[in-house]
Amino acid sequence: MKLSIIVPVYNMEADGKLNYCLDSLLMQTISDYEIIGVDDCSTDNSLDILKDYEKKYPDRVIAIHSSVNKKQGGARNIGIKRARGEWIGFVDSDDWIAPTMYEELLTKAQETGADVVGCDYNLVTSHTMEVGKMIANNSMDQTGVLEEEKHKKLLMRPGSMVIKVYKSSVIREHNLCFPEHIFYEDNCAGPIWMLHFNHFEKVEKPLYYYYQFEDSTVHHISVKKCEDRMTAGQLLVDWCKQSGYSKTYYKELEFRFCELYYVNTLFTYVIGMKHPKLSFLRRLAQGMKREFPDFQENAYYLATFDEEQKRLIGYHMKSSLYFIMYYKALTTYRKYKKRISG
């Protein structure tokens, strides 16, 4: 078996989302592959849809039901255990791919000897094969044989996992898997996985279609999602410490943890929550200080965030109460200024 495509599924019956995804996988121009759909305790008819496809395409589709809701990472882990392919790819069940995607990625692997190959993706708001807004994923200076400097770049910017194929022998040799029961599992798994591969190549085409729709879970902010992002960041740091990578990649890990665990969570929380709590903000600051107390001196941090972001972060590091008071005053002033100027 050349390729296993793993599709985690949770409540994707509506609007034909799951059907459109599976149909795009069945249209792949390669012939030697399997589609493993893992239903993660859906409460709609997603499992029935998977079983219908399995019945219709018994040599191509495998439908698996997880008796426990493990979130996307857990469903992917189930798929990995069942996969028979020399290569493994992941597709989210509300997205779809171009007919030639896996042929192009696997051809690039064969031509170059790479053990992981990626492409770009595009954003769409309807079920179409017309290319939408193109998003470059990974840069060409990250590709080639992965020595230390390129691994540093991939630790900070691993790119999406759904636009890649991974050599399954590497996955199994190092027991690579995903965090379970949390959102943002890719934020932890992505950089960890890339540290284990030796040669990365890229097809510079938007072959993956990322579907943005109004009810998508990525558009809803909750305390649970903020905490899960923090968990993903902590798991990444803990793994790097245990595996001996934290010294070699200290500055890169410091920046990635700062960005993932702290900065993204801080601003997502205060922007998305109607009533942000001081207890959460204090816990967030304490976690950042505990792991990397000098992160504000990190060269990547200084180059990445603008002056206002750094000023707000500085206030938060000194006092969560002062930070939230200042932030509320700032947003109130901006709303007022916009109203009188409009």
Secondary structure, DSSP 8 states (H G I E B T S, - for coil): --EEEEEEESS--GGGHHHHHHHHHHT-S-SSEEEEEEE-S-SSSHHHHHHHHHHH-TTTEEEEE-SS--HHHHHHHHHHHH---SEEEE--TT-EE-TTHHHHHHHHHHHH--SEEEEEEEEESSS-SS--EEE--S-GGG-EE--HHHHHHHHH----STTEEEEHHHHHHTT-----SSS-HHHHHHHHHHTT-SEEEEEEEEEEEEE--TT-GGG---HHHHHHHHHHHHHHHHHHHHHT-TTTTHHHHHHHHIIIIIIHHHHHHHHH-SS--HHHHHHHHHHHHHH-TTGGG-HHHHHHS-HHHHHHHHHHHH-HHHHHHHHHHHHHHHHHHHHHH-
